[in-house]
Amino acid sequence: METRELRYFVAVAEELHFGRAADRLGIAQPPLSRTIAQLEHRLGVALLTRTSRKVSLTNAGAALLDEGRAILGAVAAAERRARGAADDEPGLVLAAKAGGSGELLAKLLDAYAAEPGAVPVEVLLVESRVHAPLLDGRADVALMHQPYDPTTGLDVEVLRTEGQVAVMPSSHPLAGAAQLRLADVSSLPELARWPEPDGGYPDGSGVEVRNLTQLFQMVSLGRAVAVLPEIARTALLEGMTAVPVVDAERVSTVIAWPPHSRSRAVADLVRVATGFAEVS
C-alpha cells in the first residue's frame, strides 16, 4: 500500500464526499475514485459504502482510517523532525482552536518558556478539527476540548474541567435568568448550527457558523445563541451575556499528542501543562 493511496483514502473517509476530498487533495475526482476502487480491489474488502446520496465507512474502512491516520501522521512527523534536525533552532508546533483556549494557552506558553532547555513554540490556530494537525504531522501537540474534539488514538492529559453556559445577546428574554437547562436552550430558533463531520449542517433555523469569531459576531448582533464552555465568559463582546446551563455535559480541556512521539520537548511541555491543571 502506497502512502499516496492512504492519503487519498483518509481524505475521502474524513470528508465522506468524493468531490470535497478531491478539492482538498487538489486533484480531479475521477482519478481519486479509481485509486480508492483499486485499493479496495487489492485489499479484497469494501472500505466505503456509496449511494447516490451519501458515502459512509464500512467496518474495514473505519479500521483503515484509524491506522491510516497514524501512519500518515508518523510519516509527516518524521519528515518534519528530519528537517528540524538540520535547523539551528528546532522547535514545537502547538495547535489550538482560534478563540478557544486563549487564557490557558498564554499561561502555558509563559510557563514553558521559563523552563530550562525550552525550545521555541509556534502556535497553529485552526477553526475546527484541532486533531487534524496532530494526525497529519503539522503539529506536535494540541489543546483540545472533550467531548467536542475527537481524541481517539492520541495520548491526553486533562488540564481543566468546567461546566457550560448559554451565550446570548444581553437583550434576549432569557438573559436575566440565574440558570438554564438544556431544554430551555435547545428549542430556541436562534440556536447556532455547527458543521457536522460530513461538512453539512443539521436542520434548524439558526445561523450557520464555522468558528468562534463568526459566532460571537452573530451573538453580538442579536442573531444567535450558543452553548459553550464556561471559559467563553472571558471572550464575551459588548452586548453579550452568559447564563449557566446546569444540566449540560461538563467539558474537559486536554493537552494531546501522538502516542508515537518521542520528543523530549513535547514531554516537557506536557509536564508544565499538567503542573497547573485545574481539574474538578
Residue, then its C-alpha position, 0 to 999 in steps of 0.5 A: m500500500e502506497t502512502r499516496e493511496l492512504r492519503y487519498f483514502v483518509a481524505v475521502a473517509e474524513e470528508l465522506h464526499f468524493g468531490r470535497a476530498a478531491d478539492r482538498l487533495g487538489i486533484a480531479q475526482p475521477p482519478l481519486s475514485r479509481t485509486i480508492a476502487q483499486l485499493e479496495h480491489r487489492l485489499g479484497v474488502a469494501l472500505l466505503t459504502r456509496t449511494s447516490r446520496k451519501v458515502s459512509l465507512t464500512n467496518a474495514g474502512a473505519a479500521l483503515l482510517d484509524e491506522g491510516r491516520a497514524i501512519l500518515g501522521a508518523v510519516a509527516a512527523a518524521e519528515r518534519r523532525a528530519r528537517g528540524a534536525a538540520d535547523d539551528e533552532p528546532g522547535l514545537v508546533l502547538a495547535a489550538k482552536a482560534g478563540g478557544s483556549g486563549e487564557l490557558l494557552a498564554k499561561l502555558l506558553d509563559a510557563y514553558a518558556a521559563e523552563p530550562g532547555a525550552v525550545p521555541v513554540e509556534v502556535l497553529l490556530v485552526e477553526s475546527r478539527v484541532h486533531a487534524p494537525l496532530l494526525d497529519g504531522r503539522a503539529d506536535v501537540a494540541l489543546m483540545h476540548q472533550p467531548y467536542d474534539p475527537t481524541t481517539g488514538l492520541d495520548v491526553e492529559v486533562l488540564r481543566t474541567e468546567g461546566q457550560v453556559a448559554v451565550m446570548p445577546s444581553s437583550h434576549p428574554l432569557a438573559g436575566a435568568a440565574q440558570l438554564r437547562l438544556a431544554d430551555v436552550s435547545s428549542l430556541p430558533e436562534l440556536a447556532r448550527w455547527p458543521e457536522p463531520d460530513g461538512g453539512y449542517p443539521d436542520g434548524s433555523g439558526v445561523e450557520v457558523r464555522n468558528l468562534t469569531q463568526l459566532f460571537q459576531m452573530v451573538s453580538l448582533g442579536r442573531a444567535v445563541a450558543v452553548l459553550p464552555e464556561i471559559a467563553r465568559t472571558a471572550l464575551l463582546e459588548g452586548m453579550t451575556a452568559v447564563p449557566v446551563v446546569d444540566a449540560e455535559r461538563v467539558s474537559t480541556v486536554i493537552a494531546w499528542p501522538p502516542h508515537s512521539r518521542s520528543r523530549a520537548v513535547a514531554d516537557l511541555v506536557r509536564v508544565a501543562t499538567g503542573f497547573a491543571e485545574v481539574s474538578 
